[in-house]
């Protein structure tokens, strides 16, 4: 293809005509600018087209541009790939019209080889839509979580950026914006909370009080509703969603660099599970504050809760009993079927769960592959389930044709499956009625894990019972050892090291000193113990 490099300036003659290339000053190095013109393959209709670019300070700069154009045109073979050459020409024609820099050779060659469009560049938002639509065998809960990350965070903040121009700085700015939004949400929540609390203190009677109440209600209605901040865990999930999408883009040749892999976030600190000891219960009663977001009942407290359900003859007792001792997840407990339970072998297969999507309930496989498991049922729990089966049969008979045959082990009175969200509300209400310190429904799973670990069950068995993929997860999350077991472990550890009487506990030292007290002559060491004895006894 023909190409030329020329030099021209903007000087004019006396008549006002532009001299273009005939200006005598063009021989001077600093006068005028260099430009290039490169012939391109014709359009599909056969019409001619050229690439023109001016503004080069030196001839060498213009020649570098010309060489770059020639290299791009040679990506497609002149003889065997006319369609490819037209694609390259379309790209260069678009670049010439827009004034953009001449495309990078390596990037263009990669996009050409992978069959991507050379003239159209996908934005982050467009790619995220394409990526999510192409996800296969994705659980509904996982798809919803990805969709929320994309719709609420990624598209509004970086969706407009070309995917091949996304940088780490763009992502740093995105998370900085999320942090600013968190501060605004916190302030708005504080203002709304203060107004709501003030409204509660105003009496109902009296015209002045009624006026004040109306004013506050109007002010509260005009405020933003209570909103949740985007915490560290959610921010990490947003980053992971973007990283997964960009990794797929790399695999398909759309980009070569994943900026999401290099974004540093504040580590999400998992709340430490704590046991409701007597001291913590007393502090909670006094202040109303929980020591941790994750609290675990002692064995005695768990027993009190189950006894409360038994005394009130609550129909959900078997469900909460199963979670307490076997550690099922909420969705697993709602989804378990009678067909999954074998009474002769006292075993239960966890094969399905009910997942809440908004308020809609969807049946799906357990949370992870390791969640599909077989758990053993103890003799007492088996008795509880047998009694529950008998009671459910009576309910089926009572409802007659109106009974809904869901096949679930735990149902509503008419056989309808239990909604996971409704179960959470019921649990919180029952805990409050029982007078016990509050825990979440999911914390019953912590109780089950802690009970098994405190009973000396191997952590591998505990991990398999809970459906964890790795026993390290069990150790890191659920090993909230009960105080009694911890005290016994401390005593057993101290007893392993033999010590002399001088380092014995006070009572032991007293007894040892009394044994040495006699009418025989004492040794020097005995005299020291005897001399020390009155203080020990006094202590």
Secondary structure as GFF3:
##gff-version 3
##sequence-region A 1 539
A	DSSP	beta_strand	3	8	.	.	.	ID=ss1
A	DSSP	three_ten_helix	24	27	.	.	.	ID=ss2
A	DSSP	beta_strand	33	40	.	.	.	ID=ss3
A	DSSP	beta_strand	49	56	.	.	.	ID=ss4
A	DSSP	alpha_helix	59	73	.	.	.	ID=ss5
A	DSSP	alpha_helix	82	98	.	.	.	ID=ss6
A	DSSP	alpha_helix	105	113	.	.	.	ID=ss7
A	DSSP	alpha_helix	124	133	.	.	.	ID=ss8
A	DSSP	alpha_helix	140	149	.	.	.	ID=ss9
A	DSSP	pi_helix	150	154	.	.	.	ID=ss10
A	DSSP	alpha_helix	155	158	.	.	.	ID=ss11
A	DSSP	three_ten_helix	163	165	.	.	.	ID=ss12
A	DSSP	alpha_helix	168	201	.	.	.	ID=ss13
A	DSSP	alpha_helix	207	222	.	.	.	ID=ss14
A	DSSP	alpha_helix	232	251	.	.	.	ID=ss15
A	DSSP	three_ten_helix	259	262	.	.	.	ID=ss16
A	DSSP	beta_strand	274	275	.	.	.	ID=ss17
A	DSSP	alpha_helix	278	287	.	.	.	ID=ss18
A	DSSP	beta_strand	295	296	.	.	.	ID=ss19
A	DSSP	alpha_helix	299	311	.	.	.	ID=ss20
A	DSSP	alpha_helix	317	326	.	.	.	ID=ss21
A	DSSP	alpha_helix	330	335	.	.	.	ID=ss22
A	DSSP	three_ten_helix	338	340	.	.	.	ID=ss23
A	DSSP	beta_strand	341	342	.	.	.	ID=ss24
A	DSSP	beta_strand	347	350	.	.	.	ID=ss25
A	DSSP	beta_strand	353	357	.	.	.	ID=ss26
A	DSSP	beta_strand	360	364	.	.	.	ID=ss27
A	DSSP	three_ten_helix	369	371	.	.	.	ID=ss28
A	DSSP	beta_strand	373	376	.	.	.	ID=ss29
A	DSSP	alpha_helix	379	399	.	.	.	ID=ss30
A	DSSP	three_ten_helix	400	402	.	.	.	ID=ss31
A	DSSP	alpha_helix	420	434	.	.	.	ID=ss32
A	DSSP	alpha_helix	443	454	.	.	.	ID=ss33
A	DSSP	alpha_helix	459	466	.	.	.	ID=ss34
A	DSSP	alpha_helix	471	478	.	.	.	ID=ss35
A	DSSP	alpha_helix	483	495	.	.	.	ID=ss36
A	DSSP	three_ten_helix	501	503	.	.	.	ID=ss37
A	DSSP	alpha_helix	506	516	.	.	.	ID=ss38
A	DSSP	alpha_helix	524	538	.	.	.	ID=ss39
###
